[in-house]
Amino acid sequence: MIIQNLKRGKEMKTYIKDIRIIDGKSSIPIENGYVLLNNKYIEYVSDKPLEENPTYKVIDGNGKTLLPGLIDTHVHLSGDASPNLLEGFKDPDSTVTLRAISNAKKTLTAGFTMVRNLGEKSYIDVQLAHSIEKKENDGPRVITAGRGISVLGGHGTPAIREVCGANDARLAVREHIKAGVNQIKIIASGGILTENTVVGASQMTKDELHAIADEAKSNNKPVSAHAHGEESIRNCIEVGVKSIEHCSLPNKESMELMAKQGIYMVPTFVAGKMINQYGKKLGINQKIIDKSKKIEEIKSKKFEDALKAGVKVAMGTDASTPFNYHGENAQELSLMVDAGMSPMNVIIASTKHGAELCGLDEKTGTIETGKYADILLVKQNPLENIKTLQSKENIFRIFKEGERII
């Protein structure tokens, strides 16, 4: 499949008829629906047909399903999914940039019309986002965070902005604002891939967290937090982050607070699964595999408890971690079903909730009149088998802002 760079003169409206519509917000699909695309936007959505106009480009959707373009809220576009992911960030900026361009295209042609890039070298995600917006390169809409902010020697080294103390943490946020990021990514706990960190251990002090949150709030930038352990999760809740990435070991009280404050959980199941399944074969350090397996044994149960507590969930893959390839992002959806979500709620987490977390829910994430025509048409019903969204052969059409991609 390749992106169709269509040369358009006068824009033609696209009318999709007799199609199952999963709109991203309702619990029940429209079984026989009708959608009209007008340039970048959705003009009409209903279970009632329009009078057909000879100028419309008509798509017969009989037997097919239409849903919003998928959204992955946790990727690293310049990574290569190798066993030594963090070492790859030492590559020259030119090499890293070329990888990011290639990965962006793979992600778009897998049905993902938007991603949130949470940690990058040299702010190349900011420039890539501009390049895609100007149509110089093909890719999903990119919500940027620049470099992850971590403590000196903390998780994510060398692909981070290291900070020491509250004043330096505040300065780091200001550097990110100057670079033009959309959001701020912090690393509040140890991680799996950094050998000298303990996964559940807090890394940032409360003073550093408060300084970051205060500066980000002053600039109207949401904060997402990598946090595995309970202490780090609670500290991040206290400063009012927008999302907690991985969120592996929260206790009941933290889950209740997250639900009350509307803080999203982004579980990234696929990252751990790939390390556990392929780590030994890939030559990953056994200590890293052991850390991952220990976390994943607990994580699914914690996820079930979070769902019962009413925590909002957004889909994210941590794409670029070992064997976690860009373009295969939809693997996460079936793992979320395995962990206790219904297929419909997984789709909502991968569309509506993703748009909310990216701060663009007024423009995309659901099939509604006036929103961007970010649309995925598939041949099979994902409510019957969510794994069909992993198949490129299942994709019939992709539209991003009304432009046909496939």
Phi, psi and omega per residue, in radians:
M1 nan 2.415 3.085
I2 -2.277 2.750 3.128
I3 -1.249 2.326 3.126
Q4 -1.570 1.840 3.115
N5 -1.494 1.546 -3.033
L6 -1.430 2.270 3.050
K7 -1.583 2.017 -3.070
R8 -1.959 2.430 2.972
G9 -1.633 -1.864 3.028
K10 -1.240 2.264 -3.070
E11 -1.156 2.420 3.124
M12 -1.866 2.390 3.075
K13 -1.349 2.518 3.123
T14 -1.937 2.182 -3.101
Y15 -1.946 2.055 3.136
I16 -1.858 2.094 -3.006
K17 -2.127 2.755 3.071
D18 0.932 0.866 -3.072
I19 -2.175 2.539 3.018
R20 -1.263 2.247 -3.106
I21 -2.001 2.072 2.915
I22 -1.779 1.867 -2.939
D23 -1.489 -0.087 3.112
G24 1.578 -0.108 -3.124
K25 -2.265 -0.496 -3.087
S26 -1.584 2.642 3.136
S27 -1.443 -0.230 -3.131
I28 -2.189 2.298 3.136
P29 -1.326 2.806 2.929
I30 -1.491 2.043 -3.016
E31 -1.310 -0.573 3.081
N32 -2.302 1.620 -3.018
G33 -2.061 3.025 -3.075
Y34 -2.442 2.327 -3.099
V35 -2.344 2.367 3.076
L36 -2.068 2.167 3.091
L37 -1.753 2.329 3.138
N38 -2.228 1.806 -3.050
N39 0.984 -2.123 -3.065
K40 -1.390 -0.227 -2.881
Y41 -2.080 2.832 2.999
I42 -1.517 2.134 -3.098
E43 -1.689 -0.492 -3.011
Y44 -2.651 2.350 3.029
V45 -2.454 2.185 -3.107
S46 -2.904 2.904 2.973
D47 -1.616 0.119 3.122
K48 -1.983 2.352 -3.095
P49 -1.261 2.705 2.981
L50 -1.582 2.769 2.960
E51 -1.260 2.122 -3.026
E52 -1.202 2.472 -3.134
N53 -1.928 2.348 -3.099
P54 -1.093 -0.281 3.117
T55 -1.472 -0.202 -3.116
Y56 -1.275 2.486 2.893
K57 -1.512 2.065 -3.001
V58 -1.789 2.323 3.018
I59 -2.026 2.134 3.089
D60 -1.442 1.972 -3.079
G61 -1.666 0.212 -3.077
N62 -0.969 2.146 3.129
G63 1.473 -0.067 -3.100
K64 -1.867 2.979 -3.121
T65 -2.213 2.383 3.093
L66 -1.964 2.328 3.088
L67 -2.534 2.910 3.113
P68 -1.097 2.668 2.990
G69 -0.952 2.433 -3.065
L70 -1.301 2.722 -3.086
I71 -2.289 2.166 3.062
D72 -1.845 2.019 -3.018
T73 -1.624 0.170 3.090
H74 -2.650 1.646 3.065
V75 -2.320 2.920 2.999
H76 -2.323 1.629 -2.922
L77 -1.106 -0.439 -3.068
S78 -1.600 0.027 -3.139
G79 -1.430 2.864 -3.058
D80 -2.068 0.178 3.109
A81 1.051 0.446 3.139
S82 -1.496 2.878 3.102
P83 -1.041 -0.479 -3.116
N84 -1.932 0.998 -3.069
L85 -0.882 -0.876 -3.031
L86 -1.129 -0.532 3.101
E87 -1.143 -0.520 -3.140
G88 -1.091 -0.418 3.133
F89 -1.288 -0.144 3.056
K90 -1.435 -0.189 3.122
D91 -1.078 2.741 3.105
P92 -1.003 2.652 -3.130
D93 -0.980 -0.627 -3.133
S94 -1.107 -0.731 3.124
T95 -1.142 -0.800 -3.130
V96 -1.100 -0.704 -3.136
T97 -1.127 -0.760 3.131
L98 -1.090 -0.665 3.074
R99 -1.092 -0.755 -3.114
A100 -1.108 -0.701 3.109
I101 -1.084 -0.795 3.128
S102 -1.110 -0.770 -3.114
N103 -1.178 -0.588 3.112
A104 -1.093 -0.765 3.140
K105 -1.129 -0.740 3.105
K106 -1.035 -0.695 -3.107
T107 -1.177 -0.750 3.136
L108 -1.103 -0.772 -3.094
T109 -1.317 -0.046 2.993
A110 -1.638 0.044 3.076
G111 1.769 0.158 -3.132
F112 -1.763 1.970 -3.080
T113 -1.660 -0.093 3.072
M114 -2.667 2.504 3.033
V115 -2.382 2.742 2.994
R116 -1.955 2.039 -3.039
N117 -1.641 1.893 -2.958
L118 -1.878 1.231 3.063
G119 2.165 2.013 -3.010
E120 -2.632 2.750 3.095
K121 -1.452 2.352 2.940
S122 1.002 0.436 3.118
Y123 1.023 0.492 -3.103
I124 -1.188 -0.357 3.106
D125 -1.141 -0.565 3.119
V126 -1.115 -0.791 3.141
Q127 -1.229 -0.640 3.099
L128 -1.115 -0.728 3.115
A129 -1.041 -0.746 3.112
H130 -1.134 -0.721 -3.113
S131 -1.114 -0.723 3.098
I132 -1.164 -0.724 3.138
E133 -1.087 -0.612 3.122
K134 -1.481 0.033 3.105
K135 1.156 0.433 3.004
E136 -1.336 -0.498 3.095
N137 -2.392 2.714 3.134
D138 -1.613 2.411 3.089
G139 3.017 3.023 3.062
P140 -1.250 2.881 2.959
R141 -1.079 2.291 -3.055
V142 -1.958 2.087 2.995
I143 -1.592 2.157 -2.913
T144 -1.813 2.649 3.078
A145 -2.368 -0.010 3.142
G146 1.099 -2.488 -3.126
R147 -1.431 2.453 3.018
G148 -1.128 2.552 3.130
I149 -1.804 2.108 -3.087
S150 -2.427 3.001 3.114
V151 -1.400 2.851 3.123
L152 -0.975 2.116 -3.116
G153 1.309 0.211 -3.077
G154 -1.417 -3.070 -3.134
H155 -1.042 2.409 3.117
G156 1.758 -0.149 3.083
T157 -1.023 2.257 0.250
P158 -1.781 0.182 -3.002
A159 -1.621 0.702 -3.035
I160 -2.436 2.920 2.909
R161 -1.711 1.896 -3.126
E162 -1.360 2.428 3.133
V163 -2.234 2.632 3.056
C164 -2.322 1.793 3.096
G165 1.609 2.876 -3.028
A166 -1.124 -0.726 -3.112
N167 -1.129 -0.715 3.114
D168 -1.187 -0.635 3.096
A169 -1.101 -0.722 3.105
R170 -1.132 -0.719 3.109
L171 -1.066 -0.715 -3.141
A172 -1.039 -0.725 3.103
V173 -1.101 -0.740 -3.140
R174 -1.107 -0.643 3.062
E175 -1.074 -0.724 3.129
H176 -1.158 -0.718 3.107
I177 -1.064 -0.778 3.130
K178 -1.059 -0.638 -3.127
A179 -1.282 -0.272 3.054
G180 1.665 0.472 3.139
V181 -1.256 2.763 3.071
N182 -1.530 -0.598 -3.081
Q183 -2.460 2.949 3.111
I184 -1.966 2.310 3.096
K185 -1.960 2.178 3.089
I186 -2.044 2.721 3.112
I187 -2.058 1.759 -2.963
A188 -1.644 -0.216 -3.130
S189 -2.404 3.030 3.006
G190 -1.108 3.001 -3.116
G191 -2.424 3.047 -3.063
I192 -1.366 -0.751 -2.982
L193 -1.438 -0.228 3.095
T194 -1.631 1.995 -2.936
E195 -1.076 -0.607 -3.019
N196 -1.656 0.359 3.097
T197 -2.078 2.565 3.064
V198 -1.600 2.220 -2.993
V199 -0.951 -0.848 -3.029
G200 -1.474 -0.078 -3.031
A201 -1.380 2.419 3.020
S202 -1.223 2.502 3.095
Q203 -2.005 -0.749 -3.122
M204 -1.483 2.473 3.041
T205 -1.332 2.846 3.099
K206 -1.115 -0.615 3.111
D207 -1.104 -0.731 3.118
E208 -1.146 -0.753 3.123
L209 -1.091 -0.771 3.140
H210 -1.122 -0.684 3.130
A211 -1.107 -0.758 3.126
I212 -1.118 -0.842 -3.112
A213 -1.100 -0.694 -3.133
D214 -1.142 -0.794 -3.130
E215 -1.181 -0.694 3.111
A216 -1.119 -0.752 3.128
K217 -1.092 -0.678 3.132
S218 -1.073 -0.470 -3.130
N219 -1.856 0.222 3.084
N220 0.998 0.740 3.112
K221 -2.011 2.110 3.078
P222 -1.128 2.710 3.123
V223 -2.038 2.257 2.983
S224 -1.899 2.524 -3.010
A225 -2.236 2.118 2.904
H226 -1.241 2.061 -3.138
A227 -2.708 2.094 3.111
H228 -1.686 -0.841 -2.976
G229 -1.488 2.772 -3.080
E230 -1.028 -0.800 -3.093
E231 -1.077 -0.783 3.136
S232 -1.180 -0.657 3.095
I233 -1.078 -0.808 -3.125
R234 -1.124 -0.713 3.108
N235 -1.057 -0.677 3.139
C236 -1.238 -0.640 3.065
I237 -1.064 -0.736 -3.094
E238 -1.089 -0.576 -3.132
V239 -1.590 -0.053 3.002
G240 1.443 0.754 3.068
V241 -1.184 2.807 3.137
K242 -1.465 -0.586 -3.130
S243 -2.590 2.694 3.030
I244 -2.071 2.068 -3.081
E245 -1.505 2.349 -3.119
H246 1.364 -1.037 3.007
C247 0.798 0.993 -2.930
S248 -1.394 -0.604 -2.935
L249 -2.256 0.741 3.131
P250 -1.277 2.606 3.021
N251 -1.618 3.099 -3.040
K252 -1.045 -0.731 -3.114
E253 -1.121 -0.708 3.115
S254 -1.129 -0.695 3.089
M255 -1.063 -0.753 3.140
E256 -1.122 -0.670 3.107
L257 -1.175 -0.712 3.094
M258 -1.057 -0.770 3.125
A259 -1.100 -0.754 -3.115
K260 -1.135 -0.690 -3.076
Q261 -1.594 -0.040 3.122
G262 1.246 0.527 3.115
I263 -1.482 2.241 -3.079
Y264 -1.410 2.538 2.952
M265 -1.788 2.280 3.070
V266 -2.088 1.681 -2.893
P267 -1.294 -0.540 3.134
T268 0.916 0.934 -3.128
F269 -1.080 -0.664 -3.003
V270 -1.111 -0.540 -3.132
A271 -1.065 -0.829 3.122
G272 -1.186 -0.678 -3.119
K273 -1.055 -0.754 -3.092
M274 -1.181 -0.667 3.089
I275 -1.128 -0.770 -3.117
N276 -1.158 -0.684 -3.052
Q277 -1.402 -0.653 -3.008
Y278 -2.061 -0.031 -3.031
G279 -0.969 -0.824 -3.112
K280 -1.134 -0.745 3.134
K281 -1.115 -0.628 -3.112
L282 -1.405 -0.159 -3.141
G283 1.448 0.387 3.095
I284 -1.227 2.470 3.125
N285 -0.894 2.327 -3.077
Q286 -1.063 -0.535 3.114
K287 -1.115 -0.653 3.102
I288 -1.181 -0.761 3.112
I289 -1.067 -0.751 -3.141
D290 -1.093 -0.735 3.096
K291 -1.054 -0.783 -3.114
S292 -1.107 -0.799 -3.118
K293 -1.109 -0.672 -3.139
K294 -1.115 -0.726 3.130
I295 -1.184 -0.809 -3.046
E296 -1.158 -0.440 3.086
E297 -1.117 -0.530 -3.079
I298 -1.697 -0.525 -2.912
K299 -1.072 -0.737 -3.107
S300 -1.093 -0.706 3.110
K301 -1.146 -0.721 3.088
K302 -1.081 -0.647 3.128
F303 -1.124 -0.783 3.087
E304 -1.012 -0.752 3.137
D305 -1.127 -0.654 3.131
A306 -1.144 -0.698 3.092
L307 -1.083 -0.739 3.117
K308 -1.125 -0.556 3.134
A309 -1.370 -0.164 3.109
G310 1.546 0.341 3.111
V311 -1.216 2.340 3.067
K312 -1.274 2.458 -3.113
V313 -2.125 2.357 2.994
A314 -2.090 2.507 -3.094
M315 -1.355 2.337 3.043
G316 -2.669 2.559 -3.014
T317 -1.918 -0.421 -2.944
D318 1.122 0.577 -3.100
A319 -0.913 2.353 -3.079
S320 1.988 -0.334 3.042
T321 -1.132 2.873 -2.979
P322 -0.879 2.189 3.102
F323 1.117 0.291 -3.100
N324 -1.935 1.417 -2.908
Y325 -1.457 2.551 2.969
H326 -1.149 2.450 -3.056
G327 1.651 -0.245 3.068
E328 -1.974 0.432 -3.037
N329 -1.032 -0.526 -3.049
A330 -1.201 -0.124 3.038
Q331 -1.003 -0.571 -3.097
E332 -1.062 -0.566 -3.053
L333 -1.108 -0.743 -3.129
S334 -1.225 -0.541 3.087
L335 -1.201 -0.577 3.073
M336 -1.190 -0.637 3.044
V337 -1.133 -0.781 3.115
D338 -1.029 -0.531 -3.094
A339 -1.513 -0.005 3.004
G340 2.178 -0.061 3.115
M341 -1.535 2.631 3.016
S342 -1.334 2.699 3.093
P343 -0.956 -0.689 3.140
M344 -1.121 -0.761 -3.139
N345 -1.192 -0.533 3.057
V346 -1.154 -0.724 3.107
I347 -1.126 -0.706 3.086
I348 -1.095 -0.716 3.101
A349 -1.117 -0.461 -3.084
S350 -1.679 0.060 -3.129
T351 -2.359 -1.424 -3.085
K352 -1.008 -0.897 -3.108
H353 -1.162 -0.613 3.072
G354 -1.084 -0.738 3.118
A355 -1.125 -0.693 3.095
E356 -1.074 -0.780 -3.113
L357 -1.175 -0.573 3.088
C358 -1.387 -0.139 3.128
G359 1.387 0.353 -3.107
L360 -2.203 0.491 -3.087
D361 -1.193 -0.316 3.066
E362 -1.350 -0.227 -3.061
K363 -2.005 -0.417 -3.040
T364 -2.710 -3.136 3.074
G365 1.744 -0.295 3.099
T366 -2.478 2.772 3.080
I367 -1.575 1.648 -3.107
E368 -2.478 2.605 3.089
T369 -0.997 2.311 3.095
G370 1.647 -0.208 3.133
K371 -1.571 2.852 3.085
Y372 -0.961 2.516 3.051
A373 -1.439 1.192 3.008
D374 -1.697 1.786 -2.884
I375 -2.419 2.440 3.055
L376 -2.088 2.183 3.044
L377 -1.943 2.228 -3.111
V378 -2.203 2.742 -3.040
K379 -1.398 -0.479 -3.105
Q380 -1.997 2.842 -3.092
N381 -1.499 1.920 -3.109
P382 -1.189 -0.292 3.080
L383 -1.241 -0.435 3.092
E384 -1.506 -0.562 3.111
N385 -2.667 1.744 -3.072
I386 -1.107 -0.426 -3.108
K387 -1.164 -0.312 3.123
T388 -1.098 -0.404 3.115
L389 -1.236 -0.183 3.078
Q390 -1.453 -0.221 -3.025
S391 -1.640 2.131 3.083
K392 -1.156 -0.551 3.135
E393 -1.174 -0.363 3.133
N394 -1.372 -0.307 -3.096
I395 -1.359 2.199 3.128
F396 -1.712 -0.818 3.105
R397 -2.568 2.572 2.937
I398 -2.249 2.306 2.999
F399 -2.121 2.368 3.011
K400 -2.147 2.040 -3.052
E401 0.854 0.750 3.047
G402 1.430 -0.157 3.111
E403 -1.563 2.292 3.137
R404 -1.272 2.187 3.107
I405 -1.670 -0.795 3.067
I406 -2.256 nan nan
